[in-house]
Amino acid sequence: MLNSADKAFIATLRDEMGGELFRPVSDHYLQEPRGNLVGQAGAVAAPRNVSEVSRIVTVCNQARVGLVPFGGGTGLVGGQVAPDGPAPLVLSLERMNAVRAVYPQENAIVAEAGAILENVQAAAEEAGRLFPLSLASQGTCSIGGNLSTNAGGLNVLRYGNARELCLGLEAVLPSGEVWNGLSRLRKDNTGYDLRHLLIGAEGTLGIITAASLKLFARPRHEATAMMTVSGPDAAVTLLALARDLIGDGISAFELISGMGYEFLRSTLPDVRRPLAGDPPWSVLIDLGVSADQNPGKALEMLFEEGMERGLVSDGVIASSEAQRAELWAVREQIPEANRRVGAILSTDISVPISRISEMIERGSAAISKLGEVRINAFGHVGDGNLHFNVFPPHGRPREDYAHLKSRIGQVIYDLVHELEGSFSAEHGIGRIKVDTLAHYGAPAKLGAMRAIKAALDPNGIMNPGAVLKGP
């Protein structure tokens, strides 16, 4: 419910900026995709350019009205919705969605924050280049949100997170001042790098309005294989072997558990599972090379060497694009199968690659002591990112285990902390993980973060309640 002061502020802003700037306050702007949070908004503004963003931020800062930046709305930790406190102004970047320029010779592209990731990929492809950020939500998520959460996805092993793909930013700071840092330079050693400060800050230090992004040569030849491995430790060893034999051409190296196959079989039976018997553990490997190499032969060599070393017992190498798509469909549909089964708790963690097997083994044993559950651990072996998800036994609803959710999370995160990992490999902190960061975050880091926040946003208007606990 808006108070009279909020209503007066919104009316003043409408009079100054024009009614066409605003969008109806709808569920689209207020609901987190998994239904864990429902937000509120005094109004939804959708500016058309950076000047309008600047003016909105300036006015909000003067009135000390909170701002919640909104991109594609696909974030899974509640960074885009504010359920508590005074009703904020939701600032949607949806109308700032242009690809401003493509520079094929420089391997760079400039896109506005509201540009949908899939459209940026298409613009790069049209220019004969590759923008490698690849996410399940790429048809909906926006570049601004990708950068604000430092998105990762499937190709981090070869190309890095969103942070590594960004050359420069245009952003509006909490004061309303515009920082035009849309540099396309690979080298710029001129003091503090505000770009890296804003990337991953989830809109708490400013609003990203546009970005210069790296492009790459499109691989001339690609190949995909799925191989049965004896366990997570064998998968890690096989990855090291693949790097020795193949080099930097590995784009993805995904771990798939037998539980993932079981969930696919029960919820999405039309997804073809290519390995005999749905093995307890397997890996999906993707290669892409630009030179005149044969990635299929490279995968054959890896398979043979893996067999000799006892790492691999079965496998299939795609012989066509249709078969490549079938192999990838297995990995890409596992999250949907998980959703249909219904998790007690889904986590997105990272640990040092050499400790992946220990994380799975010790984590599974510790959680099993809490009750009868099923665990589906899968993810990106190449960057140590695991989706360690816990489910009720067959035939039982997750609601029966709601009382165990917080305890399961504590067990997982305690172990991750012990193994020198991160409780948030992707997605960020948002509002859902604020308490978790306060508990596990290093005091020196948290203190520095609060000092930066206070210096840049002394009135606390930028995405209040996100990332850091307290005002």
C-alpha positions as CSV (number, residue, x, y, z in Angstrom):
1,M,0.0,0.0,0.0
2,L,1.5,3.4,-1.0
3,N,1.5,6.2,1.5
4,S,0.6,9.8,0.5
5,A,4.2,10.8,0.1
6,D,4.9,7.9,-2.3
7,K,1.8,8.8,-4.3
8,A,2.9,12.4,-4.5
9,F,6.4,11.4,-5.6
10,I,5.1,9.2,-8.4
11,A,2.7,11.8,-9.5
12,T,5.5,14.4,-9.7
13,L,7.7,12.0,-11.7
14,R,4.9,11.2,-14.1
15,D,4.3,14.9,-14.6
16,E,7.9,15.6,-15.3
17,M,8.8,12.5,-17.4
18,G,5.5,11.9,-19.1
19,G,3.0,9.1,-18.6
20,E,4.3,7.1,-21.6
21,L,7.4,6.4,-19.6
22,F,5.5,4.1,-17.2
23,R,4.3,0.5,-17.4
24,P,1.4,-1.0,-15.5
25,V,2.5,-2.7,-12.2
26,S,1.9,-6.3,-13.1
27,D,3.0,-9.7,-11.8
28,H,5.7,-9.8,-14.5
29,Y,7.7,-7.3,-12.5
30,L,6.9,-8.6,-9.1
31,Q,7.4,-12.4,-9.1
32,E,10.6,-14.4,-8.9
33,P,10.5,-17.3,-11.4
34,R,10.5,-20.1,-8.8
35,G,7.8,-18.4,-6.7
36,N,10.0,-17.9,-3.7
37,L,9.5,-14.2,-3.5
38,V,6.7,-11.8,-4.4
39,G,7.8,-8.1,-4.7
40,Q,6.1,-4.8,-4.6
41,A,6.4,-1.6,-6.6
42,G,5.1,1.9,-6.3
43,A,5.4,2.3,-10.1
44,V,7.3,0.7,-13.0
45,A,9.3,3.1,-15.2
46,A,10.6,1.9,-18.6
47,P,13.1,4.6,-19.9
48,R,14.0,4.8,-23.5
49,N,17.6,6.1,-23.2
50,V,20.4,6.7,-20.7
51,S,19.3,10.3,-20.3
52,E,15.9,9.2,-19.0
53,V,17.6,6.7,-16.7
54,S,19.8,9.4,-15.4
55,R,16.9,11.7,-14.6
56,I,14.9,9.0,-12.9
57,V,17.9,8.1,-10.7
58,T,18.6,11.7,-9.9
59,V,15.1,12.4,-8.8
60,C,14.9,9.1,-6.7
61,N,18.2,9.9,-5.1
62,Q,17.0,13.4,-4.1
63,A,13.8,12.0,-2.7
64,R,15.5,8.9,-1.2
65,V,13.1,6.6,-3.0
66,G,14.5,3.0,-3.6
67,L,15.1,1.7,-7.1
68,V,15.0,-1.9,-8.2
69,P,16.5,-2.5,-11.7
70,F,14.7,-5.0,-13.8
71,G,16.1,-6.9,-16.8
72,G,14.6,-10.1,-18.1
73,G,13.2,-11.1,-14.8
74,T,14.9,-14.5,-14.9
75,G,17.1,-14.1,-11.8
76,L,16.7,-17.0,-9.3
77,V,17.8,-15.3,-6.1
78,G,15.3,-12.4,-5.9
79,G,17.6,-9.6,-6.9
80,Q,14.8,-8.2,-9.2
81,V,12.0,-8.2,-6.6
82,A,11.6,-6.3,-3.3
83,P,9.1,-7.9,-1.0
84,D,9.9,-5.8,2.1
85,G,10.3,-2.2,3.0
86,P,8.9,0.9,1.3
87,A,7.5,0.3,-2.2
88,P,10.3,1.0,-4.6
89,L,10.3,2.3,-8.1
90,V,11.0,-0.6,-10.5
91,L,13.2,0.6,-13.3
92,S,12.8,-1.7,-16.3
93,L,15.4,-1.7,-19.1
94,E,13.1,-3.5,-21.5
95,R,12.9,-0.6,-24.0
96,M,16.6,-0.1,-24.1
97,N,17.2,-3.2,-26.1
98,A,19.2,-2.2,-29.2
99,V,22.4,-3.6,-30.5
100,R,24.1,-0.3,-31.1
101,A,27.1,-1.5,-33.2
102,V,29.1,-4.5,-34.3
103,Y,32.8,-4.4,-34.9
104,P,33.8,-7.7,-36.5
105,Q,37.4,-6.7,-37.1
106,E,37.7,-5.8,-33.4
107,N,35.7,-8.8,-32.2
108,A,33.4,-6.5,-30.3
109,I,29.7,-5.7,-30.1
110,V,27.9,-2.9,-28.2
111,A,24.5,-3.7,-26.8
112,E,22.1,-1.9,-24.5
113,A,21.2,-3.5,-21.2
114,G,17.7,-4.6,-22.2
115,A,19.0,-6.5,-25.3
116,I,17.9,-10.1,-25.0
117,L,20.9,-12.4,-24.9
118,E,19.6,-14.5,-27.9
119,N,19.4,-11.4,-30.0
120,V,23.0,-10.4,-29.2
121,Q,24.1,-13.9,-30.2
122,A,22.2,-13.6,-33.5
123,A,23.7,-10.2,-34.2
124,A,27.2,-11.7,-33.6
125,E,26.4,-14.7,-35.9
126,E,25.2,-12.4,-38.6
127,A,28.6,-10.7,-38.5
128,G,30.3,-14.1,-38.7
129,R,31.3,-14.0,-35.1
130,L,30.4,-15.7,-31.8
131,F,29.1,-14.3,-28.6
132,P,29.7,-17.4,-26.4
133,L,27.6,-16.7,-23.3
134,S,25.0,-19.5,-23.3
135,L,22.2,-19.9,-20.7
136,A,19.0,-21.8,-20.5
137,S,17.1,-18.5,-20.3
138,Q,18.9,-16.9,-23.2
139,G,15.6,-16.2,-25.0
140,T,14.4,-14.1,-22.1
141,C,17.3,-12.9,-20.1
142,S,19.0,-9.5,-20.8
143,I,22.6,-8.4,-21.2
144,G,22.2,-6.0,-18.2
145,G,21.0,-8.8,-16.0
146,N,23.7,-11.1,-17.3
147,L,26.4,-8.6,-16.3
148,S,24.8,-7.6,-13.1
149,T,24.8,-11.2,-11.9
150,N,28.1,-12.1,-13.7
151,A,26.3,-15.0,-15.5
152,G,28.2,-18.1,-16.4
153,G,26.4,-20.9,-18.2
154,L,27.7,-23.7,-20.4
155,N,30.8,-22.2,-22.0
156,V,32.7,-20.8,-19.0
157,L,35.4,-23.5,-19.4
158,R,36.6,-21.9,-22.6
159,Y,35.3,-18.3,-22.7
160,G,34.8,-17.4,-19.0
161,N,31.9,-15.7,-17.1
162,A,30.1,-12.6,-18.3
163,R,32.8,-10.6,-16.5
164,E,35.5,-12.0,-18.8
165,L,33.3,-11.1,-21.9
166,C,32.9,-7.4,-21.1
167,L,35.2,-4.7,-22.4
168,G,33.4,-1.6,-21.2
169,L,30.2,-0.3,-19.7
170,E,27.8,2.6,-19.8
171,A,26.1,3.1,-16.4
172,V,24.2,5.5,-14.3
173,L,25.6,5.9,-10.8
174,P,23.4,6.4,-7.7
175,S,23.9,10.2,-8.0
176,G,22.4,10.2,-11.4
177,E,25.7,10.8,-13.1
178,V,26.3,8.9,-16.3
179,W,29.6,7.1,-16.6
180,N,30.4,6.5,-20.3
181,G,32.9,3.7,-20.1
182,L,31.9,1.9,-23.4
183,S,35.5,1.3,-24.2
184,R,36.4,-1.4,-26.7
185,L,40.0,-1.5,-25.6
186,R,41.8,-4.6,-24.4
187,K,44.3,-2.6,-22.6
188,D,43.4,0.4,-20.4
189,N,45.4,0.8,-17.2
190,T,44.0,4.1,-16.0
191,G,43.2,3.5,-12.4
192,Y,40.3,1.7,-10.7
193,D,38.2,-0.4,-13.0
194,L,34.6,0.6,-12.4
195,R,33.5,-2.0,-14.9
196,H,34.5,-4.8,-12.6
197,L,33.0,-3.1,-9.7
198,L,29.5,-2.9,-11.3
199,I,29.6,-6.3,-12.9
200,G,28.2,-8.7,-10.3
201,A,26.9,-5.9,-8.0
202,E,23.3,-6.7,-8.9
203,G,22.3,-3.1,-9.3
204,T,23.3,-2.1,-5.8
205,L,26.1,0.3,-7.0
206,G,24.5,1.7,-10.2
207,I,22.5,0.7,-13.3
208,I,24.2,-0.7,-16.3
209,T,22.6,0.8,-19.4
210,A,24.9,-0.6,-22.2
211,A,28.0,-2.8,-22.6
212,S,30.9,-3.4,-25.0
213,L,31.2,-7.2,-25.3
214,K,33.9,-9.5,-26.7
215,L,33.2,-11.6,-29.8
216,F,35.1,-14.6,-31.0
217,A,35.8,-16.5,-34.2
218,R,33.1,-19.0,-34.8
219,P,34.4,-22.6,-34.6
220,R,34.7,-24.1,-38.1
221,H,34.3,-27.6,-36.8
222,E,32.4,-28.9,-33.7
223,A,32.0,-32.3,-32.1
224,T,30.2,-33.7,-29.2
225,A,30.5,-36.9,-27.2
226,M,28.9,-38.5,-24.2
227,M,31.0,-41.0,-22.3
228,T,30.4,-43.3,-19.3
229,V,32.8,-42.7,-16.5
230,S,33.4,-44.6,-13.3
231,G,32.6,-41.7,-11.1
232,P,33.1,-37.9,-10.5
233,D,36.8,-38.4,-9.8
234,A,37.3,-40.2,-13.1
235,A,35.5,-37.3,-14.8
236,V,37.9,-34.8,-13.3
237,T,40.9,-36.9,-14.4
238,L,39.4,-37.3,-17.9
239,L,39.0,-33.5,-18.1
240,A,42.7,-33.1,-17.3
241,L,43.5,-35.7,-19.9
242,A,41.3,-33.9,-22.5
243,R,43.2,-30.7,-21.9
244,D,46.5,-32.4,-22.4
245,L,45.4,-34.1,-25.6
246,I,43.2,-31.4,-27.1
247,G,44.1,-28.1,-25.6
248,D,41.8,-25.1,-25.5
249,G,39.2,-26.4,-27.9
250,I,37.1,-27.8,-25.1
251,S,33.9,-25.7,-24.9
252,A,32.0,-27.7,-22.3
253,F,32.6,-30.6,-20.0
254,E,29.4,-31.6,-18.2
255,L,28.9,-34.1,-15.4
256,I,25.6,-36.1,-15.5
257,S,24.5,-38.4,-12.7
258,G,22.3,-41.5,-12.9
259,M,19.7,-39.7,-10.9
260,G,19.4,-37.2,-13.7
261,Y,18.7,-40.0,-16.1
262,E,16.1,-41.4,-13.7
263,F,14.3,-38.1,-13.5
264,L,14.4,-37.8,-17.3
265,R,13.0,-41.3,-17.7
266,S,10.1,-40.6,-15.3
267,T,9.2,-37.0,-16.3
268,L,10.4,-36.5,-19.9
269,P,10.4,-40.0,-21.4
270,D,10.6,-38.6,-25.0
271,V,14.2,-37.3,-24.3
272,R,16.4,-39.9,-25.9
273,R,19.1,-41.2,-23.6
274,P,22.0,-42.5,-25.8
275,L,24.1,-44.5,-23.3
276,A,23.1,-48.1,-22.5
277,G,21.6,-48.7,-19.1
278,D,21.6,-45.0,-18.0
279,P,25.0,-45.2,-16.3
280,P,25.5,-43.9,-12.7
281,W,27.9,-41.2,-14.1
282,S,28.7,-39.8,-17.5
283,V,30.1,-36.7,-19.1
284,L,29.1,-34.6,-22.0
285,I,32.0,-33.1,-23.9
286,D,31.8,-30.4,-26.6
287,L,34.7,-29.3,-28.8
288,G,35.0,-26.4,-31.2
289,V,38.0,-25.6,-33.4
290,S,38.6,-22.8,-35.8
291,A,41.5,-24.3,-37.7
292,D,41.4,-27.3,-40.1
293,Q,41.4,-29.8,-37.3
294,N,39.1,-32.8,-36.8
295,P,37.4,-32.6,-33.4
296,G,35.7,-35.9,-34.0
297,K,39.1,-37.6,-34.3
298,A,40.2,-35.8,-31.1
299,L,37.3,-37.2,-29.2
300,E,38.0,-40.7,-30.5
301,M,41.6,-40.3,-29.3
302,L,40.3,-39.1,-25.9
303,F,37.9,-42.1,-25.7
304,E,40.6,-44.6,-26.5
305,E,43.1,-43.1,-24.0
306,G,40.3,-42.9,-21.4
307,M,39.5,-46.6,-21.9
308,E,43.2,-47.6,-21.5
309,R,43.4,-45.7,-18.2
310,G,40.1,-47.2,-16.9
311,L,38.3,-43.9,-16.8
312,V,35.8,-44.5,-19.6
313,S,33.8,-47.7,-20.3
314,D,31.3,-46.7,-23.0
315,G,30.5,-43.7,-25.2
316,V,29.0,-42.2,-28.3
317,I,30.4,-39.5,-30.6
318,A,27.8,-37.6,-32.5
319,S,28.0,-38.1,-36.3
320,S,25.6,-35.3,-37.3
321,E,24.1,-32.1,-36.0
322,A,20.9,-33.9,-35.2
323,Q,22.9,-36.3,-33.0
324,R,24.7,-33.4,-31.4
325,A,21.4,-31.8,-30.5
326,E,20.2,-35.1,-29.1
327,L,23.2,-35.4,-26.8
328,W,22.8,-31.8,-25.6
329,A,19.1,-32.3,-25.1
330,V,19.9,-34.7,-22.3
331,R,21.9,-32.1,-20.4
332,E,19.6,-29.2,-21.2
333,Q,16.4,-31.0,-20.1
334,I,17.7,-32.2,-16.7
335,P,16.7,-28.9,-15.0
336,E,13.2,-29.2,-16.3
337,A,13.0,-32.8,-15.1
338,N,14.2,-31.6,-11.7
339,R,11.5,-29.0,-11.7
340,R,8.9,-31.6,-12.4
341,V,10.1,-33.9,-9.7
342,G,10.2,-31.0,-7.2
343,A,13.4,-30.3,-5.2
344,I,13.5,-29.9,-1.4
345,L,16.5,-27.6,-2.0
346,S,18.4,-26.6,-5.2
347,T,21.9,-25.2,-4.8
348,D,24.4,-23.8,-7.3
349,I,27.8,-24.2,-5.7
350,S,31.4,-24.3,-6.8
351,V,34.5,-26.0,-5.3
352,P,38.0,-26.4,-6.6
353,I,37.9,-28.9,-9.5
354,S,40.1,-31.4,-7.7
355,R,37.5,-31.6,-4.8
356,I,34.4,-32.2,-6.9
357,S,34.4,-35.9,-6.1
358,E,34.9,-35.2,-2.3
359,M,32.0,-32.7,-2.4
360,I,29.6,-35.2,-3.9
361,E,30.7,-38.1,-1.7
362,R,30.8,-36.3,1.6
363,G,27.8,-34.1,0.9
364,S,25.6,-37.1,-0.1
365,A,26.7,-39.0,3.0
366,A,25.9,-36.1,5.3
367,I,22.6,-35.3,3.8
368,S,21.5,-39.0,3.8
369,K,21.8,-39.0,7.6
370,L,19.1,-36.4,7.8
371,G,16.5,-38.6,6.2
372,E,15.6,-40.6,3.1
373,V,16.3,-38.3,0.1
374,R,17.5,-38.5,-3.5
375,I,20.4,-36.4,-4.7
376,N,21.0,-35.2,-8.2
377,A,24.5,-33.7,-8.5
378,F,25.4,-32.5,-11.9
379,G,27.0,-29.5,-13.6
380,H,30.1,-27.9,-15.1
381,V,33.1,-30.0,-14.2
382,G,35.4,-27.6,-16.2
383,D,34.8,-24.7,-13.8
384,G,33.9,-26.6,-10.6
385,N,30.3,-25.5,-10.7
386,L,27.9,-28.1,-9.3
387,H,24.1,-28.1,-9.1
388,F,23.8,-30.1,-5.9
389,N,20.0,-30.7,-5.6
390,V,18.1,-32.7,-3.0
391,F,14.8,-34.3,-3.7
392,P,12.2,-36.4,-1.7
393,P,12.1,-40.1,-2.2
394,H,9.9,-41.4,-5.0
395,G,6.2,-40.9,-4.3
396,R,6.7,-38.3,-1.6
397,P,6.0,-34.6,-2.1
398,R,8.7,-32.1,-1.2
399,E,6.3,-30.4,1.2
400,D,6.8,-33.3,3.6
401,Y,10.4,-32.3,3.9
402,A,10.1,-28.6,4.3
403,H,11.3,-28.8,7.9
404,L,14.6,-30.2,6.6
405,K,15.3,-27.5,4.0
406,S,17.3,-25.1,6.1
407,R,19.3,-28.0,7.7
408,I,20.1,-29.5,4.3
409,G,21.3,-26.1,3.2
410,Q,23.5,-25.7,6.2
411,V,25.1,-29.1,5.7
412,I,25.8,-28.3,2.0
413,Y,27.1,-24.8,2.6
414,D,29.2,-25.8,5.6
415,L,31.0,-28.4,3.5
416,V,31.4,-26.0,0.6
417,H,33.0,-23.5,3.0
418,E,35.3,-26.2,4.4
419,L,36.4,-27.1,0.8
420,E,37.2,-23.5,0.0
421,G,34.3,-23.2,-2.4
422,S,31.4,-20.8,-3.0
423,F,27.8,-21.2,-2.0
424,S,26.8,-19.1,-5.0
425,A,28.7,-20.1,-8.1
426,E,26.2,-18.3,-10.4
427,H,23.0,-16.2,-10.0
428,G,24.5,-14.0,-7.3
429,I,23.2,-13.1,-3.8
430,G,19.9,-11.2,-4.5
431,R,17.7,-11.2,-1.5
432,I,17.4,-14.9,-1.0
433,K,21.1,-15.4,-0.1
434,V,21.7,-12.2,1.9
435,D,21.8,-14.1,5.3
436,T,24.0,-16.8,3.8
437,L,26.6,-14.2,2.6
438,A,26.5,-12.5,6.0
439,H,27.2,-15.9,7.6
440,Y,29.9,-17.3,5.3
441,G,31.4,-14.1,3.9
442,A,34.9,-13.1,5.1
443,P,34.6,-10.1,7.5
444,A,37.2,-8.1,5.6
445,K,35.4,-8.6,2.3
446,L,32.0,-7.7,3.8
447,G,33.5,-4.6,5.4
448,A,35.0,-3.5,2.1
449,M,31.7,-4.1,0.3
450,R,29.7,-2.0,2.9
451,A,32.3,0.8,2.6
452,I,32.0,0.8,-1.2
453,K,28.2,0.8,-1.0
454,A,28.2,3.7,1.5
455,A,30.6,5.7,-0.7
456,L,28.8,5.3,-4.0
457,D,25.2,5.1,-2.7
458,P,25.0,7.0,0.6
459,N,21.2,7.3,0.5
460,G,20.9,3.6,-0.1
461,I,18.5,3.9,-3.0
462,M,20.1,1.3,-5.3
463,N,18.3,-2.1,-5.0
464,P,17.8,-1.8,-1.3
465,G,17.9,-5.1,0.6
466,A,19.8,-6.9,-2.1
467,V,23.3,-8.4,-1.6
468,L,24.2,-6.8,1.8
469,K,22.3,-7.4,5.0
470,G,21.0,-4.2,6.7
471,P,20.7,-0.7,5.4
